[in-house]
């Protein structure tokens, strides 16, 4: 598992805890996150559960695209039967059917900050390395519906 994946899982667990929701490892699936096939495979495994979830947050855009494909192949309608959110935005998110709700990370700003830190290190200047990323932004499109159940 990549360090980025571990940190995302840690963030997921911390957020659940902050809302008093118990972490359930059976609802988490690892996948080859750089391919849509990985997201499709992970979603298929979730759908085979005795009590599958009705919503998924995919760890990246490609995983969400694959998950959407698996949901459609299973005959499920998004968002009527299943809600789906992806991490990272893409112009493609708007043209998917349905358009994908995403958490948009400020990648440009993050890259700029990383470059500033690297330059400071190379120039032997003091620098403050941030421990927390800039705040993310939820872009609500049409792949999510209001919660209709119990936790």
C-alpha positions as CSV (number, residue, x, y, z in Angstrom):
1,X,0.0,0.0,0.0
2,X,1.3,3.4,-0.9
3,X,2.1,6.0,1.8
4,X,-0.6,8.2,0.2
5,X,-3.2,5.4,0.5
6,X,-2.3,4.8,4.1
7,X,-2.7,8.5,5.0
8,X,-6.0,8.6,3.2
9,X,-7.2,5.6,5.2
10,X,-6.0,7.2,8.4
11,X,-7.9,10.4,7.5
12,X,-11.0,8.3,6.8
13,X,-10.7,6.6,10.2
14,X,-10.1,9.8,12.1
15,X,-13.1,11.4,10.5
16,X,-15.4,8.5,11.3
17,X,-14.1,8.6,14.9
18,X,-14.8,12.4,15.1
19,X,-18.4,11.6,14.3
20,X,-18.8,8.7,16.7
21,X,-18.9,6.1,13.8
22,X,-17.1,2.9,14.3
23,X,-14.5,1.9,11.7
24,X,-15.6,-1.3,9.8
25,X,-12.6,-2.8,8.0
26,X,-14.9,-5.1,6.0
27,X,-16.1,-2.0,4.1
28,X,-12.6,-1.0,2.9
29,X,-11.1,-2.5,-0.3
30,X,-7.6,-2.0,-1.6
31,X,-7.3,-1.7,-5.3
32,X,-4.7,-0.9,-8.0
33,X,-5.5,2.8,-7.6
34,X,-3.9,4.0,-10.8
35,X,-6.3,2.1,-13.0
36,X,-10.1,2.2,-13.4
37,X,-10.0,-1.6,-13.5
38,X,-8.8,-1.6,-9.8
39,X,-11.8,0.5,-8.8
40,X,-14.1,-1.8,-10.8
41,X,-12.7,-4.9,-9.1
42,X,-13.0,-3.3,-5.6
43,X,-16.6,-2.3,-6.2
44,X,-17.5,-5.8,-7.5
45,X,-16.1,-7.2,-4.2
46,X,-18.1,-4.8,-2.1
47,X,-21.3,-5.7,-4.0
48,X,-20.8,-9.4,-3.3
49,X,-21.1,-8.7,0.5
50,X,-24.1,-10.1,2.3
51,X,-25.1,-6.5,3.2
52,X,-23.3,-4.3,0.7
53,X,-23.0,-0.6,1.3
54,X,-25.1,1.9,-0.5
55,X,-22.4,4.6,-0.9
56,X,-18.7,4.6,-1.6
57,X,-15.9,7.1,-1.4
58,X,-13.3,6.1,-3.9
59,X,-9.7,7.0,-3.0
60,X,-9.0,8.6,-6.4
61,X,-10.7,9.5,-9.6
62,X,-9.8,6.4,-11.6
63,X,-11.1,4.2,-8.8
64,X,-14.4,6.1,-8.9
65,X,-14.7,5.7,-12.7
66,X,-14.1,1.9,-12.3
67,X,-16.6,1.8,-9.4
68,X,-19.2,3.6,-11.6
69,X,-18.7,1.0,-14.3
70,X,-19.2,-1.9,-11.9
71,X,-22.3,-0.3,-10.5
72,X,-23.8,0.1,-14.0
73,X,-22.8,-3.5,-14.9
74,X,-24.6,-4.7,-11.8
75,X,-27.8,-2.9,-12.9
76,X,-27.6,-0.3,-10.1
77,X,-28.6,3.3,-10.8
78,X,-26.4,6.1,-9.5
79,X,-27.5,7.9,-7.3
80,X,-31.0,6.3,-7.0
81,X,-29.6,3.0,-5.7
82,X,-26.0,3.9,-4.8
83,X,-24.1,7.1,-4.1
84,X,-20.5,7.5,-5.3
85,X,-17.8,10.1,-4.6
86,X,-14.3,10.3,-5.9
87,X,-11.2,12.0,-4.7
88,X,-9.6,14.6,-7.1
89,X,-11.5,16.4,-9.8
90,X,-11.1,16.0,-13.5
91,X,-12.9,17.6,-16.5
92,X,-14.1,14.1,-17.2
93,X,-16.0,14.1,-14.0
94,X,-18.5,16.5,-15.5
95,X,-19.2,14.3,-18.6
96,X,-19.6,11.0,-16.9
97,X,-23.1,9.6,-16.6
98,X,-24.0,10.7,-14.0
99,X,-21.5,13.5,-13.4
100,X,-19.3,12.5,-10.5
101,X,-19.3,14.2,-7.1
102,X,-15.7,14.7,-6.1
103,X,-13.5,16.1,-3.4
104,X,-11.3,18.6,-5.3
105,X,-7.8,18.8,-3.8
106,X,-5.8,22.0,-4.5
107,X,-3.1,20.2,-6.4
108,X,-1.6,23.3,-8.0
109,X,-1.2,25.0,-4.6
110,X,0.1,21.8,-3.1
111,X,2.7,21.5,-5.9
112,X,3.7,25.1,-5.5
113,X,4.2,24.6,-1.7
114,X,6.2,21.5,-2.3
115,X,8.5,23.3,-4.8
116,X,8.9,26.2,-2.3
117,X,9.9,23.7,0.4
118,X,12.4,21.9,-1.9
119,X,14.0,25.2,-3.0
120,X,14.4,26.3,0.6
121,X,16.0,23.0,1.5
122,X,18.4,23.2,-1.6
123,X,19.3,26.7,-0.6
124,X,19.9,25.6,3.0
125,X,17.2,28.1,4.2
126,X,14.9,27.3,7.1
127,X,11.5,26.3,6.0
128,X,8.3,25.1,7.7
129,X,7.0,21.8,6.4
130,X,3.2,21.7,6.7
131,X,1.7,18.7,8.5
132,X,-1.8,19.3,7.1
133,X,-2.8,19.8,3.5
134,X,-4.9,22.8,2.5
135,X,-8.6,22.3,3.0
136,X,-10.3,20.2,0.4
137,X,-13.5,21.2,-1.5
138,X,-16.6,19.1,-2.2
139,X,-18.0,19.5,-5.7
140,X,-21.5,18.1,-5.6
141,X,-22.6,16.8,-8.9
142,X,-25.2,14.0,-9.6
143,X,-23.6,10.8,-8.3
144,X,-24.8,11.3,-4.8
145,X,-28.2,11.3,-3.0
146,X,-29.2,12.2,0.5
147,X,-28.6,9.5,3.1
148,X,-31.6,7.2,3.5
149,X,-30.8,4.8,6.3
150,X,-29.2,4.2,9.6
151,X,-25.5,4.0,10.6
